[in-house]
Amino acid sequence: MPVAETLDGVGRSHLALAQHDEARTVWEEALELYRDQGRDEDAAQMRRQLDYLPR
């Protein structure tokens, strides 16, 4: 499994445990990887997930 997808899964686990800061950290890393790979749709989805997280 590619790294960005793994980070997405880890972020979802953190979200389920209400660990929002940890989810944000791994999702931001996944977002950068998606952007670097030119995976615009995946990057947009990751951006939406990040926007959903409480601050």
mmCIF entry with sequence, helices, sheets and N, C-alpha, C, O atoms, coordinates in Angstrom:
data_MODEL
# 
_entry.id   MODEL 
# 
_entity.id                         1 
_entity.type                       polymer 
_entity.pdbx_number_of_molecules   1 
# 
_entity_poly.entity_id                      1 
_entity_poly.type                           'polypeptide(L)' 
_entity_poly.nstd_linkage                   no 
_entity_poly.nstd_monomer                   no 
_entity_poly.pdbx_seq_one_letter_code       MPVAETLDGVGRSHLALAQHDEARTVWEEALELYRDQGRDEDAAQMRRQLDYLPR 
_entity_poly.pdbx_seq_one_letter_code_can   MPVAETLDGVGRSHLALAQHDEARTVWEEALELYRDQGRDEDAAQMRRQLDYLPR 
_entity_poly.pdbx_strand_id                 A 
# 
loop_
_entity_poly_seq.entity_id 
_entity_poly_seq.num 
_entity_poly_seq.mon_id 
_entity_poly_seq.hetero 
1 1  MET n 
1 2  PRO n 
1 3  VAL n 
1 4  ALA n 
1 5  GLU n 
1 6  THR n 
1 7  LEU n 
1 8  ASP n 
1 9  GLY n 
1 10 VAL n 
1 11 GLY n 
1 12 ARG n 
1 13 SER n 
1 14 HIS n 
1 15 LEU n 
1 16 ALA n 
1 17 LEU n 
1 18 ALA n 
1 19 GLN n 
1 20 HIS n 
1 21 ASP n 
1 22 GLU n 
1 23 ALA n 
1 24 ARG n 
1 25 THR n 
1 26 VAL n 
1 27 TRP n 
1 28 GLU n 
1 29 GLU n 
1 30 ALA n 
1 31 LEU n 
1 32 GLU n 
1 33 LEU n 
1 34 TYR n 
1 35 ARG n 
1 36 ASP n 
1 37 GLN n 
1 38 GLY n 
1 39 ARG n 
1 40 ASP n 
1 41 GLU n 
1 42 ASP n 
1 43 ALA n 
1 44 ALA n 
1 45 GLN n 
1 46 MET n 
1 47 ARG n 
1 48 ARG n 
1 49 GLN n 
1 50 LEU n 
1 51 ASP n 
1 52 TYR n 
1 53 LEU n 
1 54 PRO n 
1 55 ARG n 
# 
_struct_asym.id          A 
_struct_asym.entity_id   1 
# 
loop_
_struct_conf.conf_type_id 
_struct_conf.id 
_struct_conf.pdbx_PDB_helix_id 
_struct_conf.beg_label_comp_id 
_struct_conf.beg_label_asym_id 
_struct_conf.beg_label_seq_id 
_struct_conf.pdbx_beg_PDB_ins_code 
_struct_conf.end_label_comp_id 
_struct_conf.end_label_asym_id 
_struct_conf.end_label_seq_id 
_struct_conf.pdbx_end_PDB_ins_code 
_struct_conf.beg_auth_comp_id 
_struct_conf.beg_auth_asym_id 
_struct_conf.beg_auth_seq_id 
_struct_conf.end_auth_comp_id 
_struct_conf.end_auth_asym_id 
_struct_conf.end_auth_seq_id 
_struct_conf.pdbx_PDB_helix_class 
_struct_conf.details 
_struct_conf.pdbx_PDB_helix_length 
HELX_P HELX_P1 AA1 VAL A 3  ? ALA A 16 ? VAL A 3  ALA A 16 1 ? 14 
HELX_P HELX_P2 AA2 HIS A 20 ? ASP A 36 ? HIS A 20 ASP A 36 1 ? 17 
HELX_P HELX_P3 AA3 ASP A 40 ? TYR A 52 ? ASP A 40 TYR A 52 1 ? 13 
# 
_struct_conf_type.id          HELX_P 
_struct_conf_type.criteria    ? 
_struct_conf_type.reference   ? 
# 
loop_
_atom_site.group_PDB 
_atom_site.id 
_atom_site.type_symbol 
_atom_site.label_atom_id 
_atom_site.label_alt_id 
_atom_site.label_comp_id 
_atom_site.label_asym_id 
_atom_site.label_entity_id 
_atom_site.label_seq_id 
_atom_site.pdbx_PDB_ins_code 
_atom_site.Cartn_x 
_atom_site.Cartn_y 
_atom_site.Cartn_z 
_atom_site.occupancy 
_atom_site.B_iso_or_equiv 
_atom_site.pdbx_formal_charge 
_atom_site.auth_seq_id 
_atom_site.auth_comp_id 
_atom_site.auth_asym_id 
_atom_site.auth_atom_id 
_atom_site.pdbx_PDB_model_num 
ATOM 1   N N  . MET A 1 1  ? 0.852   -1.175 0.000  1.00 0.00 ? 1  MET A N  1 
ATOM 2   C CA . MET A 1 1  ? 0.000   0.000  0.000  1.00 0.00 ? 1  MET A CA 1 
ATOM 3   C C  . MET A 1 1  ? 0.900   1.241  0.000  1.00 0.00 ? 1  MET A C  1 
ATOM 4   O O  . MET A 1 1  ? 1.838   1.328  0.792  1.00 0.00 ? 1  MET A O  1 
ATOM 5   N N  . PRO A 1 2  ? 0.617   2.186  -0.874 1.00 0.00 ? 2  PRO A N  1 
ATOM 6   C CA . PRO A 1 2  ? 1.425   3.409  -0.916 1.00 0.00 ? 2  PRO A CA 1 
ATOM 7   C C  . PRO A 1 2  ? 1.338   4.195  0.394  1.00 0.00 ? 2  PRO A C  1 
ATOM 8   O O  . PRO A 1 2  ? 0.383   4.067  1.159  1.00 0.00 ? 2  PRO A O  1 
ATOM 9   N N  . VAL A 1 3  ? 2.339   4.987  0.616  1.00 0.00 ? 3  VAL A N  1 
ATOM 10  C CA . VAL A 1 3  ? 2.477   5.710  1.886  1.00 0.00 ? 3  VAL A CA 1 
ATOM 11  C C  . VAL A 1 3  ? 1.305   6.658  2.144  1.00 0.00 ? 3  VAL A C  1 
ATOM 12  O O  . VAL A 1 3  ? 0.783   6.692  3.258  1.00 0.00 ? 3  VAL A O  1 
ATOM 13  N N  . ALA A 1 4  ? 0.885   7.424  1.142  1.00 0.00 ? 4  ALA A N  1 
ATOM 14  C CA . ALA A 1 4  ? -0.194  8.394  1.353  1.00 0.00 ? 4  ALA A CA 1 
ATOM 15  C C  . ALA A 1 4  ? -1.477  7.710  1.815  1.00 0.00 ? 4  ALA A C  1 
ATOM 16  O O  . ALA A 1 4  ? -2.159  8.213  2.708  1.00 0.00 ? 4  ALA A O  1 
ATOM 17  N N  . GLU A 1 5  ? -1.811  6.569  1.214  1.00 0.00 ? 5  GLU A N  1 
ATOM 18  C CA . GLU A 1 5  ? -3.009  5.841  1.627  1.00 0.00 ? 5  GLU A CA 1 
ATOM 19  C C  . GLU A 1 5  ? -2.871  5.304  3.045  1.00 0.00 ? 5  GLU A C  1 
ATOM 20  O O  . GLU A 1 5  ? -3.840  5.288  3.804  1.00 0.00 ? 5  GLU A O  1 
ATOM 21  N N  . THR A 1 6  ? -1.681  4.871  3.397  1.00 0.00 ? 6  THR A N  1 
ATOM 22  C CA . THR A 1 6  ? -1.434  4.397  4.753  1.00 0.00 ? 6  THR A CA 1 
ATOM 23  C C  . THR A 1 6  ? -1.628  5.536  5.753  1.00 0.00 ? 6  THR A C  1 
ATOM 24  O O  . THR A 1 6  ? -2.256  5.360  6.797  1.00 0.00 ? 6  THR A O  1 
ATOM 25  N N  . LEU A 1 7  ? -1.086  6.696  5.422  1.00 0.00 ? 7  LEU A N  1 
ATOM 26  C CA . LEU A 1 7  ? -1.255  7.859  6.299  1.00 0.00 ? 7  LEU A CA 1 
ATOM 27  C C  . LEU A 1 7  ? -2.720  8.247  6.422  1.00 0.00 ? 7  LEU A C  1 
ATOM 28  O O  . LEU A 1 7  ? -3.165  8.640  7.501  1.00 0.00 ? 7  LEU A O  1 
ATOM 29  N N  . ASP A 1 8  ? -3.469  8.143  5.343  1.00 0.00 ? 8  ASP A N  1 
ATOM 30  C CA . ASP A 1 8  ? -4.904  8.430  5.394  1.00 0.00 ? 8  ASP A CA 1 
ATOM 31  C C  . ASP A 1 8  ? -5.582  7.496  6.389  1.00 0.00 ? 8  ASP A C  1 
ATOM 32  O O  . ASP A 1 8  ? -6.386  7.941  7.208  1.00 0.00 ? 8  ASP A O  1 
ATOM 33  N N  . GLY A 1 9  ? -5.264  6.215  6.325  1.00 0.00 ? 9  GLY A N  1 
ATOM 34  C CA . GLY A 1 9  ? -5.839  5.247  7.253  1.00 0.00 ? 9  GLY A CA 1 
ATOM 35  C C  . GLY A 1 9  ? -5.458  5.515  8.692  1.00 0.00 ? 9  GLY A C  1 
ATOM 36  O O  . GLY A 1 9  ? -6.286  5.388  9.594  1.00 0.00 ? 9  GLY A O  1 
ATOM 37  N N  . VAL A 1 10 ? -4.217  5.882  8.908  1.00 0.00 ? 10 VAL A N  1 
ATOM 38  C CA . VAL A 1 10 ? -3.763  6.212  10.259 1.00 0.00 ? 10 VAL A CA 1 
ATOM 39  C C  . VAL A 1 10 ? -4.523  7.438  10.767 1.00 0.00 ? 10 VAL A C  1 
ATOM 40  O O  . VAL A 1 10 ? -4.933  7.487  11.927 1.00 0.00 ? 10 VAL A O  1 
ATOM 41  N N  . GLY A 1 11 ? -4.705  8.417  9.897  1.00 0.00 ? 11 GLY A N  1 
ATOM 42  C CA . GLY A 1 11 ? -5.462  9.604  10.280 1.00 0.00 ? 11 GLY A CA 1 
ATOM 43  C C  . GLY A 1 11 ? -6.892  9.280  10.642 1.00 0.00 ? 11 GLY A C  1 
ATOM 44  O O  . GLY A 1 11 ? -7.437  9.846  11.589 1.00 0.00 ? 11 GLY A O  1 
ATOM 45  N N  . ARG A 1 12 ? -7.509  8.376  9.903  1.00 0.00 ? 12 ARG A N  1 
ATOM 46  C CA . ARG A 1 12 ? -8.886  7.964  10.211 1.00 0.00 ? 12 ARG A CA 1 
ATOM 47  C C  . ARG A 1 12 ? -8.950  7.276  11.572 1.00 0.00 ? 12 ARG A C  1 
ATOM 48  O O  . ARG A 1 12 ? -9.911  7.457  12.320 1.00 0.00 ? 12 ARG A O  1 
ATOM 49  N N  . SER A 1 13 ? -7.936  6.495  11.887 1.00 0.00 ? 13 SER A N  1 
ATOM 50  C CA . SER A 1 13 ? -7.892  5.854  13.201 1.00 0.00 ? 13 SER A CA 1 
ATOM 51  C C  . SER A 1 13 ? -7.781  6.898  14.307 1.00 0.00 ? 13 SER A C  1 
ATOM 52  O O  . SER A 1 13 ? -8.464  6.806  15.327 1.00 0.00 ? 13 SER A O  1 
ATOM 53  N N  . HIS A 1 14 ? -6.921  7.885  14.101 1.00 0.00 ? 14 HIS A N  1 
ATOM 54  C CA . HIS A 1 14 ? -6.797  8.966  15.079 1.00 0.00 ? 14 HIS A CA 1 
ATOM 55  C C  . HIS A 1 14 ? -8.122  9.715  15.220 1.00 0.00 ? 14 HIS A C  1 
ATOM 56  O O  . HIS A 1 14 ? -8.526  10.059 16.331 1.00 0.00 ? 14 HIS A O  1 
ATOM 57  N N  . LEU A 1 15 ? -8.789  9.964  14.110 1.00 0.00 ? 15 LEU A N  1 
ATOM 58  C CA . LEU A 1 15 ? -10.069 10.663 14.158 1.00 0.00 ? 15 LEU A CA 1 
ATOM 59  C C  . LEU A 1 15 ? -11.089 9.876  14.977 1.00 0.00 ? 15 LEU A C  1 
ATOM 60  O O  . LEU A 1 15 ? -11.821 10.451 15.781 1.00 0.00 ? 15 LEU A O  1 
ATOM 61  N N  . ALA A 1 16 ? -11.134 8.573  14.773 1.00 0.00 ? 16 ALA A N  1 
ATOM 62  C CA . ALA A 1 16 ? -12.072 7.722  15.502 1.00 0.00 ? 16 ALA A CA 1 
ATOM 63  C C  . ALA A 1 16 ? -11.822 7.769  17.011 1.00 0.00 ? 16 ALA A C  1 
ATOM 64  O O  . ALA A 1 16 ? -12.737 7.579  17.812 1.00 0.00 ? 16 ALA A O  1 
ATOM 65  N N  . LEU A 1 17 ? -10.576 8.023  17.379 1.00 0.00 ? 17 LEU A N  1 
ATOM 66  C CA . LEU A 1 17 ? -10.205 8.106  18.788 1.00 0.00 ? 17 LEU A CA 1 
ATOM 67  C C  . LEU A 1 17 ? -10.227 9.548  19.302 1.00 0.00 ? 17 LEU A C  1 
ATOM 68  O O  . LEU A 1 17 ? -9.766  9.822  20.409 1.00 0.00 ? 17 LEU A O  1 
ATOM 69  N N  . ALA A 1 18 ? -10.763 10.464 18.493 1.00 0.00 ? 18 ALA A N  1 
ATOM 70  C CA . ALA A 1 18 ? -10.836 11.890 18.827 1.00 0.00 ? 18 ALA A CA 1 
ATOM 71  C C  . ALA A 1 18 ? -9.454  12.507 19.059 1.00 0.00 ? 18 ALA A C  1 
ATOM 72  O O  . ALA A 1 18 ? -9.308  13.447 19.841 1.00 0.00 ? 18 ALA A O  1 
ATOM 73  N N  . GLN A 1 19 ? -8.455  11.973 18.378 1.00 0.00 ? 19 GLN A N  1 
ATOM 74  C CA . GLN A 1 19 ? -7.086  12.507 18.446 1.00 0.00 ? 19 GLN A CA 1 
ATOM 75  C C  . GLN A 1 19 ? -6.884  13.415 17.227 1.00 0.00 ? 19 GLN A C  1 
ATOM 76  O O  . GLN A 1 19 ? -6.197  13.055 16.270 1.00 0.00 ? 19 GLN A O  1 
ATOM 77  N N  . HIS A 1 20 ? -7.486  14.571 17.289 1.00 0.00 ? 20 HIS A N  1 
ATOM 78  C CA . HIS A 1 20 ? -7.549  15.452 16.124 1.00 0.00 ? 20 HIS A CA 1 
ATOM 79  C C  . HIS A 1 20 ? -6.198  16.015 15.710 1.00 0.00 ? 20 HIS A C  1 
ATOM 80  O O  . HIS A 1 20 ? -5.921  16.138 14.516 1.00 0.00 ? 20 HIS A O  1 
ATOM 81  N N  . ASP A 1 21 ? -5.367  16.354 16.660 1.00 0.00 ? 21 ASP A N  1 
ATOM 82  C CA . ASP A 1 21 ? -4.048  16.886 16.308 1.00 0.00 ? 21 ASP A CA 1 
ATOM 83  C C  . ASP A 1 21 ? -3.208  15.840 15.584 1.00 0.00 ? 21 ASP A C  1 
ATOM 84  O O  . ASP A 1 21 ? -2.505  16.153 14.624 1.00 0.00 ? 21 ASP A O  1 
ATOM 85  N N  . GLU A 1 22 ? -3.287  14.610 16.048 1.00 0.00 ? 22 GLU A N  1 
ATOM 86  C CA . GLU A 1 22 ? -2.532  13.536 15.413 1.00 0.00 ? 22 GLU A CA 1 
ATOM 87  C C  . GLU A 1 22 ? -3.064  13.254 14.007 1.00 0.00 ? 22 GLU A C  1 
ATOM 88  O O  . GLU A 1 22 ? -2.290  13.033 13.076 1.00 0.00 ? 22 GLU A O  1 
ATOM 89  N N  . ALA A 1 23 ? -4.394  13.265 13.861 1.00 0.00 ? 23 ALA A N  1 
ATOM 90  C CA . ALA A 1 23 ? -4.993  13.068 12.546 1.00 0.00 ? 23 ALA A CA 1 
ATOM 91  C C  . ALA A 1 23 ? -4.537  14.164 11.592 1.00 0.00 ? 23 ALA A C  1 
ATOM 92  O O  . ALA A 1 23 ? -4.180  13.889 10.447 1.00 0.00 ? 23 ALA A O  1 
ATOM 93  N N  . ARG A 1 24 ? -4.551  15.404 12.064 1.00 0.00 ? 24 ARG A N  1 
ATOM 94  C CA . ARG A 1 24 ? -4.127  16.533 11.223 1.00 0.00 ? 24 ARG A CA 1 
ATOM 95  C C  . ARG A 1 24 ? -2.689  16.349 10.761 1.00 0.00 ? 24 ARG A C  1 
ATOM 96  O O  . ARG A 1 24 ? -2.376  16.583 9.593  1.00 0.00 ? 24 ARG A O  1 
ATOM 97  N N  . THR A 1 25 ? -1.824  15.937 11.660 1.00 0.00 ? 25 THR A N  1 
ATOM 98  C CA . THR A 1 25 ? -0.404  15.777 11.326 1.00 0.00 ? 25 THR A CA 1 
ATOM 99  C C  . THR A 1 25 ? -0.208  14.772 10.194 1.00 0.00 ? 25 THR A C  1 
ATOM 100 O O  . THR A 1 25 ? 0.488   15.064 9.221  1.00 0.00 ? 25 THR A O  1 
ATOM 101 N N  . VAL A 1 26 ? -0.814  13.599 10.312 1.00 0.00 ? 26 VAL A N  1 
ATOM 102 C CA . VAL A 1 26 ? -0.596  12.585 9.270  1.00 0.00 ? 26 VAL A CA 1 
ATOM 103 C C  . VAL A 1 26 ? -1.343  12.934 7.987  1.00 0.00 ? 26 VAL A C  1 
ATOM 104 O O  . VAL A 1 26 ? -0.860  12.630 6.896  1.00 0.00 ? 26 VAL A O  1 
ATOM 105 N N  . TRP A 1 27 ? -2.508  13.565 8.094  1.00 0.00 ? 27 TRP A N  1 
ATOM 106 C CA . TRP A 1 27 ? -3.242  13.956 6.888  1.00 0.00 ? 27 TRP A CA 1 
ATOM 107 C C  . TRP A 1 27 ? -2.525  15.075 6.136  1.00 0.00 ? 27 TRP A C  1 
ATOM 108 O O  . TRP A 1 27 ? -2.562  15.108 4.906  1.00 0.00 ? 27 TRP A O  1 
ATOM 109 N N  . GLU A 1 28 ? -1.883  15.979 6.842  1.00 0.00 ? 28 GLU A N  1 
ATOM 110 C CA . GLU A 1 28 ? -1.108  17.018 6.159  1.00 0.00 ? 28 GLU A CA 1 
ATOM 111 C C  . GLU A 1 28 ? 0.055   16.400 5.391  1.00 0.00 ? 28 GLU A C  1 
ATOM 112 O O  . GLU A 1 28 ? 0.380   16.841 4.289  1.00 0.00 ? 28 GLU A O  1 
ATOM 113 N N  . GLU A 1 29 ? 0.676   15.387 5.970  1.00 0.00 ? 29 GLU A N  1 
ATOM 114 C CA . GLU A 1 29 ? 1.759   14.687 5.269  1.00 0.00 ? 29 GLU A CA 1 
ATOM 115 C C  . GLU A 1 29 ? 1.217   13.962 4.038  1.00 0.00 ? 29 GLU A C  1 
ATOM 116 O O  . GLU A 1 29 ? 1.831   13.996 2.972  1.00 0.00 ? 29 GLU A O  1 
ATOM 117 N N  . ALA A 1 30 ? 0.076   13.312 4.189  1.00 0.00 ? 30 ALA A N  1 
ATOM 118 C CA . ALA A 1 30 ? -0.549  12.630 3.043  1.00 0.00 ? 30 ALA A CA 1 
ATOM 119 C C  . ALA A 1 30 ? -0.910  13.628 1.953  1.00 0.00 ? 30 ALA A C  1 
ATOM 120 O O  . ALA A 1 30 ? -0.720  13.346 0.770  1.00 0.00 ? 30 ALA A O  1 
ATOM 121 N N  . LEU A 1 31 ? -1.426  14.787 2.336  1.00 0.00 ? 31 LEU A N  1 
ATOM 122 C CA . LEU A 1 31 ? -1.782  15.820 1.369  1.00 0.00 ? 31 LEU A CA 1 
ATOM 123 C C  . LEU A 1 31 ? -0.567  16.227 0.544  1.00 0.00 ? 31 LEU A C  1 
ATOM 124 O O  . LEU A 1 31 ? -0.655  16.344 -0.678 1.00 0.00 ? 31 LEU A O  1 
ATOM 125 N N  . GLU A 1 32 ? 0.549   16.441 1.199  1.00 0.00 ? 32 GLU A N  1 
ATOM 126 C CA . GLU A 1 32 ? 1.767   16.817 0.473  1.00 0.00 ? 32 GLU A CA 1 
ATOM 127 C C  . GLU A 1 32 ? 2.199   15.718 -0.494 1.00 0.00 ? 32 GLU A C  1 
ATOM 128 O O  . GLU A 1 32 ? 2.598   16.002 -1.624 1.00 0.00 ? 32 GLU A O  1 
ATOM 129 N N  . LEU A 1 33 ? 2.121   14.481 -0.058 1.00 0.00 ? 33 LEU A N  1 
ATOM 130 C CA . LEU A 1 33 ? 2.487   13.373 -0.938 1.00 0.00 ? 33 LEU A CA 1 
ATOM 131 C C  . LEU A 1 33 ? 1.564   13.314 -2.153 1.00 0.00 ? 33 LEU A C  1 
ATOM 132 O O  . LEU A 1 33 ? 2.035   13.151 -3.279 1.00 0.00 ? 33 LEU A O  1 
ATOM 133 N N  . TYR A 1 34 ? 0.255   13.445 -1.937 1.00 0.00 ? 34 TYR A N  1 
ATOM 134 C CA . TYR A 1 34 ? -0.682  13.447 -3.055 1.00 0.00 ? 34 TYR A CA 1 
ATOM 135 C C  . TYR A 1 34 ? -0.364  14.573 -4.026 1.00 0.00 ? 34 TYR A C  1 
ATOM 136 O O  . TYR A 1 34 ? -0.388  14.368 -5.240 1.00 0.00 ? 34 TYR A O  1 
ATOM 137 N N  . ARG A 1 35 ? -0.068  15.754 -3.512 1.00 0.00 ? 35 ARG A N  1 
ATOM 138 C CA . ARG A 1 35 ? 0.278   16.892 -4.379 1.00 0.00 ? 35 ARG A CA 1 
ATOM 139 C C  . ARG A 1 35 ? 1.559   16.612 -5.155 1.00 0.00 ? 35 ARG A C  1 
ATOM 140 O O  . ARG A 1 35 ? 1.631   16.866 -6.358 1.00 0.00 ? 35 ARG A O  1 
ATOM 141 N N  . ASP A 1 36 ? 2.568   16.090 -4.466 1.00 0.00 ? 36 ASP A N  1 
ATOM 142 C CA . ASP A 1 36 ? 3.842   15.784 -5.121 1.00 0.00 ? 36 ASP A CA 1 
ATOM 143 C C  . ASP A 1 36 ? 3.668   14.761 -6.241 1.00 0.00 ? 36 ASP A C  1 
ATOM 144 O O  . ASP A 1 36 ? 4.386   14.797 -7.241 1.00 0.00 ? 36 ASP A O  1 
ATOM 145 N N  . GLN A 1 37 ? 2.713   13.851 -6.067 1.00 0.00 ? 37 GLN A N  1 
ATOM 146 C CA . GLN A 1 37 ? 2.467   12.797 -7.049 1.00 0.00 ? 37 GLN A CA 1 
ATOM 147 C C  . GLN A 1 37 ? 1.494   13.230 -8.139 1.00 0.00 ? 37 GLN A C  1 
ATOM 148 O O  . GLN A 1 37 ? 1.196   12.455 -9.048 1.00 0.00 ? 37 GLN A O  1 
ATOM 149 N N  . GLY A 1 38 ? 0.999   14.458 -8.054 1.00 0.00 ? 38 GLY A N  1 
ATOM 150 C CA . GLY A 1 38 ? 0.054   14.948 -9.043 1.00 0.00 ? 38 GLY A CA 1 
ATOM 151 C C  . GLY A 1 38 ? -1.315  14.306 -8.938 1.00 0.00 ? 38 GLY A C  1 
ATOM 152 O O  . GLY A 1 38 ? -2.060  14.259 -9.917 1.00 0.00 ? 38 GLY A O  1 
ATOM 153 N N  . ARG A 1 39 ? -1.646  13.818 -7.770 1.00 0.00 ? 39 ARG A N  1 
ATOM 154 C CA . ARG A 1 39 ? -2.932  13.138 -7.545 1.00 0.00 ? 39 ARG A CA 1 
ATOM 155 C C  . ARG A 1 39 ? -3.937  14.168 -7.011 1.00 0.00 ? 39 ARG A C  1 
ATOM 156 O O  . ARG A 1 39 ? -4.255  14.204 -5.822 1.00 0.00 ? 39 ARG A O  1 
ATOM 157 N N  . ASP A 1 40 ? -4.413  14.987 -7.926 1.00 0.00 ? 40 ASP A N  1 
ATOM 158 C CA . ASP A 1 40 ? -5.237  16.139 -7.558 1.00 0.00 ? 40 ASP A CA 1 
ATOM 159 C C  . ASP A 1 40 ? -6.539  15.754 -6.879 1.00 0.00 ? 40 ASP A C  1 
ATOM 160 O O  . ASP A 1 40 ? -6.935  16.406 -5.912 1.00 0.00 ? 40 ASP A O  1 
ATOM 161 N N  . GLU A 1 41 ? -7.211  14.729 -7.348 1.00 0.00 ? 41 GLU A N  1 
ATOM 162 C CA . GLU A 1 41 ? -8.479  14.322 -6.725 1.00 0.00 ? 41 GLU A CA 1 
ATOM 163 C C  . GLU A 1 41 ? -8.253  13.827 -5.299 1.00 0.00 ? 41 GLU A C  1 
ATOM 164 O O  . GLU A 1 41 ? -9.013  14.161 -4.389 1.00 0.00 ? 41 GLU A O  1 
ATOM 165 N N  . ASP A 1 42 ? -7.214  13.038 -5.114 1.00 0.00 ? 42 ASP A N  1 
ATOM 166 C CA . ASP A 1 42 ? -6.890  12.553 -3.766 1.00 0.00 ? 42 ASP A CA 1 
ATOM 167 C C  . ASP A 1 42 ? -6.486  13.713 -2.859 1.00 0.00 ? 42 ASP A C  1 
ATOM 168 O O  . ASP A 1 42 ? -6.846  13.737 -1.682 1.00 0.00 ? 42 ASP A O  1 
ATOM 169 N N  . ALA A 1 43 ? -5.743  14.666 -3.401 1.00 0.00 ? 43 ALA A N  1 
ATOM 170 C CA . ALA A 1 43 ? -5.345  15.838 -2.618 1.00 0.00 ? 43 ALA A CA 1 
ATOM 171 C C  . ALA A 1 43 ? -6.572  16.652 -2.217 1.00 0.00 ? 43 ALA A C  1 
ATOM 172 O O  . ALA A 1 43 ? -6.654  17.139 -1.089 1.00 0.00 ? 43 ALA A O  1 
ATOM 173 N N  . ALA A 1 44 ? -7.519  16.798 -3.133 1.00 0.00 ? 44 ALA A N  1 
ATOM 174 C CA . ALA A 1 44 ? -8.742  17.550 -2.825 1.00 0.00 ? 44 ALA A CA 1 
ATOM 175 C C  . ALA A 1 44 ? -9.548  16.859 -1.729 1.00 0.00 ? 44 ALA A C  1 
ATOM 176 O O  . ALA A 1 44 ? -10.093 17.520 -0.844 1.00 0.00 ? 44 ALA A O  1 
ATOM 177 N N  . GLN A 1 45 ? -9.623  15.535 -1.787 1.00 0.00 ? 45 GLN A N  1 
ATOM 178 C CA . GLN A 1 45 ? -10.337 14.784 -0.755 1.00 0.00 ? 45 GLN A CA 1 
ATOM 179 C C  . GLN A 1 45 ? -9.641  14.942 0.598  1.00 0.00 ? 45 GLN A C  1 
ATOM 180 O O  . GLN A 1 45 ? -10.296 15.109 1.627  1.00 0.00 ? 45 GLN A O  1 
ATOM 181 N N  . MET A 1 46 ? -8.324  14.888 0.585  1.00 0.00 ? 46 MET A N  1 
ATOM 182 C CA . MET A 1 46 ? -7.566  15.047 1.830  1.00 0.00 ? 46 MET A CA 1 
ATOM 183 C C  . MET A 1 46 ? -7.770  16.451 2.395  1.00 0.00 ? 46 MET A C  1 
ATOM 184 O O  . MET A 1 46 ? -7.885  16.622 3.609  1.00 0.00 ? 46 MET A O  1 
ATOM 185 N N  . ARG A 1 47 ? -7.816  17.451 1.522  1.00 0.00 ? 47 ARG A N  1 
ATOM 186 C CA . ARG A 1 47 ? -8.059  18.824 1.967  1.00 0.00 ? 47 ARG A CA 1 
ATOM 187 C C  . ARG A 1 47 ? -9.427  18.938 2.637  1.00 0.00 ? 47 ARG A C  1 
ATOM 188 O O  . ARG A 1 47 ? -9.568  19.622 3.651  1.00 0.00 ? 47 ARG A O  1 
ATOM 189 N N  . ARG A 1 48 ? -10.435 18.268 2.070  1.00 0.00 ? 48 ARG A N  1 
ATOM 190 C CA . ARG A 1 48 ? -11.775 18.282 2.675  1.00 0.00 ? 48 ARG A CA 1 
ATOM 191 C C  . ARG A 1 48 ? -11.740 17.626 4.052  1.00 0.00 ? 48 ARG A C  1 
ATOM 192 O O  . ARG A 1 48 ? -12.369 18.120 4.987  1.00 0.00 ? 48 ARG A O  1 
ATOM 193 N N  . GLN A 1 49 ? -11.016 16.523 4.183  1.00 0.00 ? 49 GLN A N  1 
ATOM 194 C CA . GLN A 1 49 ? -10.908 15.859 5.483  1.00 0.00 ? 49 GLN A CA 1 
ATOM 195 C C  . GLN A 1 49 ? -10.251 16.784 6.507  1.00 0.00 ? 49 GLN A C  1 
ATOM 196 O O  . GLN A 1 49 ? -10.689 16.867 7.655  1.00 0.00 ? 49 GLN A O  1 
ATOM 197 N N  . LEU A 1 50 ? -9.213  17.466 6.084  1.00 0.00 ? 50 LEU A N  1 
ATOM 198 C CA . LEU A 1 50 ? -8.531  18.397 6.989  1.00 0.00 ? 50 LEU A CA 1 
ATOM 199 C C  . LEU A 1 50 ? -9.439  19.547 7.377  1.00 0.00 ? 50 LEU A C  1 
ATOM 200 O O  . LEU A 1 50 ? -9.425  19.994 8.524  1.00 0.00 ? 50 LEU A O  1 
ATOM 201 N N  . ASP A 1 51 ? -10.230 20.030 6.427  1.00 0.00 ? 51 ASP A N  1 
ATOM 202 C CA . ASP A 1 51 ? -11.142 21.135 6.715  1.00 0.00 ? 51 ASP A CA 1 
ATOM 203 C C  . ASP A 1 51 ? -12.232 20.722 7.693  1.00 0.00 ? 51 ASP A C  1 
ATOM 204 O O  . ASP A 1 51 ? -12.751 21.555 8.436  1.00 0.00 ? 51 ASP A O  1 
ATOM 205 N N  . TYR A 1 52 ? -12.580 19.437 7.698  1.00 0.00 ? 52 TYR A N  1 
ATOM 206 C CA . TYR A 1 52 ? -13.615 18.893 8.574  1.00 0.00 ? 52 TYR A CA 1 
ATOM 207 C C  . TYR A 1 52 ? -13.160 18.815 10.040 1.00 0.00 ? 52 TYR A C  1 
ATOM 208 O O  . TYR A 1 52 ? -13.976 18.904 10.957 1.00 0.00 ? 52 TYR A O  1 
ATOM 209 N N  . LEU A 1 53 ? -11.873 18.650 10.241 1.00 0.00 ? 53 LEU A N  1 
ATOM 210 C CA . LEU A 1 53 ? -11.352 18.458 11.605 1.00 0.00 ? 53 LEU A CA 1 
ATOM 211 C C  . LEU A 1 53 ? -11.582 19.687 12.475 1.00 0.00 ? 53 LEU A C  1 
ATOM 212 O O  . LEU A 1 53 ? -11.369 20.818 12.038 1.00 0.00 ? 53 LEU A O  1 
ATOM 213 N N  . PRO A 1 54 ? -12.019 19.455 13.709 1.00 0.00 ? 54 PRO A N  1 
ATOM 214 C CA . PRO A 1 54 ? -12.120 20.582 14.645 1.00 0.00 ? 54 PRO A CA 1 
ATOM 215 C C  . PRO A 1 54 ? -10.727 21.126 14.964 1.00 0.00 ? 54 PRO A C  1 
ATOM 216 O O  . PRO A 1 54 ? -9.742  20.389 14.947 1.00 0.00 ? 54 PRO A O  1 
ATOM 217 N N  . ARG A 1 55 ? -10.665 22.379 15.244 1.00 0.00 ? 55 ARG A N  1 
ATOM 218 C CA . ARG A 1 55 ? -9.381  23.007 15.624 1.00 0.00 ? 55 ARG A CA 1 
ATOM 219 C C  . ARG A 1 55 ? -9.259  23.056 17.123 1.00 0.00 ? 55 ARG A C  1 
ATOM 220 O O  . ARG A 1 55 ? -8.257  23.544 17.646 1.00 0.00 ? 55 ARG A O  1 
# 
